[in-house]
């Protein structure tokens, strides 16, 4: 992924936080007929492996599952806050001659998937539901599927670990623009897109006028 030193994340926690907040990734694997793409939810195990390990699942009927079972090289792409940055938000100082752009945060996780057995897949599904239902009022629990509900579904699902062998992150948040232009964009975004504004503010806090 093309990037610049200015777009480095603030910390490893910053990267892991984006993965956990997104929880959903575009998954790309190279197959004999070309690239295969799926869109899957993930749980991140921060403590497993050098860069952490992602855990997910997909339908066995999905042709992508054969490549996952073979351990083919795969990348999972997580996207954080992003949005168009209009030059109309820049102050005339003396002129607003910076071009508009698009600010975004993305993380690419490269690795080779390792299929899970039925027990591991069931454990993953329970964990995924716990993570996604956490703090919801009247949260749903897997046992509500009823007797045999999980057992009927497991044969149609393949779970897998994706140990992260290479981690790429790009937080393009206006760090390479004039600070007063980036500050103007942050002010404009604070009402309409507070998540992007907050991330831009955090990644430019160290800069001097």
C-alpha positions in Angstrom: 0.0 0.0 0.0 1.4 3.4 -0.9 1.8 5.7 2.0 3.9 8.5 3.4 5.7 8.8 6.8 3.2 11.5 7.9 0.4 8.9 7.7 1.9 6.5 10.2 -0.5 5.5 13.0 0.1 7.0 16.4 0.5 3.5 18.0 -0.2 -0.2 17.6 -3.2 0.3 19.8 -4.4 2.9 17.2 -4.3 0.2 14.5 -5.9 -2.6 16.7 -8.6 -0.1 17.8 -9.6 0.6 14.1 -9.8 -3.2 13.4 -12.0 -3.7 16.5 -14.2 -0.7 15.8 -14.7 -1.7 12.1 -15.2 -5.5 12.9 -15.9 -6.0 9.2 -13.4 -6.3 6.4 -13.0 -6.9 2.6 -11.1 -10.1 2.3 -9.1 -10.8 -0.9 -7.4 -14.1 -1.8 -5.5 -15.0 -5.0 -6.9 -18.1 -6.7 -6.3 -20.0 -9.9 -8.9 -17.9 -11.7 -7.8 -14.6 -10.2 -8.7 -12.6 -7.2 -11.6 -13.8 -5.0 -13.3 -11.2 -2.7 -15.6 -11.7 0.3 -16.9 -9.4 3.0 -16.7 -10.8 6.5 -16.9 -10.0 10.2 -13.9 -10.5 12.4 -12.8 -10.8 16.0 -9.2 -9.8 16.8 -7.1 -11.8 19.3 -4.4 -9.2 20.1 -2.3 -11.6 22.1 -2.0 -14.4 19.6 1.0 -14.2 17.3 3.5 -11.4 16.7 0.9 -9.0 15.1 -2.3 -10.6 16.6 -4.7 -13.0 14.9 -8.0 -12.4 13.2 -10.8 -15.0 13.4 -13.7 -15.2 11.0 -16.0 -17.6 9.2 -17.8 -17.9 5.8 -20.3 -20.2 4.1 -18.8 -23.5 2.8 -20.9 -22.8 -0.3 -18.8 -19.7 -1.0 -16.1 -20.6 -3.5 -13.8 -18.5 -1.4 -13.9 -21.2 1.3 -11.8 -23.6 -0.8 -9.0 -21.1 -0.9 -9.3 -20.4 2.8 -9.1 -24.2 3.5 -5.9 -24.4 1.4 -4.3 -21.6 3.3 -3.9 -19.4 0.3 -2.3 -15.9 0.8 -5.0 -13.5 1.9 -5.4 -9.9 2.9 -8.2 -8.4 5.1 -8.8 -4.7 4.6 -10.4 -2.7 7.4 -11.7 0.8 6.9 -12.1 3.5 9.5 -13.5 7.0 9.3 -13.2 8.6 5.9 -14.7 11.5 3.9 -14.3 14.2 1.3 -12.4 17.3 2.4 -13.6 20.3 0.5 -11.4 23.3 -0.2 -14.3 25.5 0.7 -13.5 24.8 4.3 -10.0 26.2 4.0 -9.4 29.8 5.2 -8.3 32.4 2.7 -4.8 33.0 4.0 -4.4 35.0 1.8 -6.0 32.5 -0.7 -7.4 29.0 -0.4 -5.2 27.4 -3.1 -5.0 23.9 -1.6 -6.8 21.2 -3.6 -9.7 19.2 -2.1 -8.8 15.6 -1.0 -10.2 12.5 0.7 -9.1 11.7 4.2 -9.3 8.1 5.4 -7.9 5.4 7.7 -7.3 1.8 6.5 -5.5 -1.3 7.8 -4.4 -4.2 5.7 -3.8 -7.5 7.4 -1.8 -10.0 5.3 -1.5 -13.7 6.2 -2.3 -17.3 5.4 -5.6 -18.6 6.8 -5.7 -21.7 9.1 -9.1 -23.5 9.0 -10.8 -24.3 12.3 -12.5 -27.6 13.2 -16.1 -27.6 14.1 -15.4 -27.0 17.8 -13.2 -24.0 17.0 -15.8 -22.6 14.6 -18.5 -22.9 17.2 -16.3 -21.2 19.8 -15.6 -18.4 17.3 -19.3 -17.8 16.6 -20.0 -17.6 20.3 -17.3 -15.1 20.8 -18.3 -13.0 17.7 -21.9 -12.8 19.0 -20.6 -11.8 22.5 -18.5 -9.0 21.0 -21.2 -7.6 18.7 -24.0 -7.9 21.2 -22.0 -6.4 24.1 -23.8 -3.5 25.9 -26.9 -3.9 23.7 -30.2 -3.6 25.6 -32.0 -7.0 25.7 -29.0 -8.5 23.9 -29.4 -11.7 21.9 -27.6 -14.9 22.9 -26.6 -17.9 20.8 -28.7 -20.3 23.0 -31.8 -18.6 21.6 -31.3 -20.6 18.4 -32.9 -23.5 20.4 -31.9 -27.2 20.7 -29.7 -28.2 17.8 -29.7 -24.7 16.3 -25.9 -24.4 16.3 -25.4 -28.1 15.3 -27.5 -27.7 12.2 -25.5 -24.7 11.0 -21.9 -25.7 11.7 -21.6 -28.1 8.8 -22.4 -25.3 6.4 -19.7 -22.9 7.9 -16.0 -22.9 7.8 -14.2 -20.9 10.6 -10.6 -19.8 10.3 -7.8 -18.0 12.0 -5.8 -15.4 10.0 -2.5 -14.9 11.8 -1.3 -11.4 10.8 2.0 -11.9 9.1 2.3 -8.3 7.8 0.4 -5.3 9.1 0.0 -2.1 7.0 -1.8 1.0 8.2 -2.4 4.4 6.7 -4.1 7.2 8.6 -4.3 10.0 6.0 -5.7 12.8 8.2 -4.4 16.0 6.7 -0.9 15.7 8.2 0.7 16.8 4.9 -1.6 19.8 4.4 -1.0 23.3 5.9 -2.1 23.2 9.5 -4.5 26.1 9.2 -6.2 24.3 6.2 -6.5 21.1 8.2 -7.8 23.0 11.2 -10.5 24.6 9.0 -11.6 21.2 7.8 -11.7 19.8 11.3 -14.0 22.7 12.4 -16.3 22.1 9.4 -16.5 18.3 10.1 -17.2 18.5 13.8 -20.9 18.6 13.4 -21.4 16.5 10.3 -18.7 13.8 10.8 -17.4 14.0 14.4 -15.6 10.6 14.1 -13.5 11.8 11.2 -13.0 15.2 12.9 -11.8 13.6 16.1 -9.3 11.3 14.2 -7.9 14.3 12.2 -7.5 16.3 15.4 -5.7 13.4 17.2 -3.3 12.9 14.3 -2.5 16.6 14.0 -2.2 17.4 17.7 1.6 17.4 17.6 1.9 20.0 14.9 3.0 23.5 15.4 1.6 26.6 13.6 
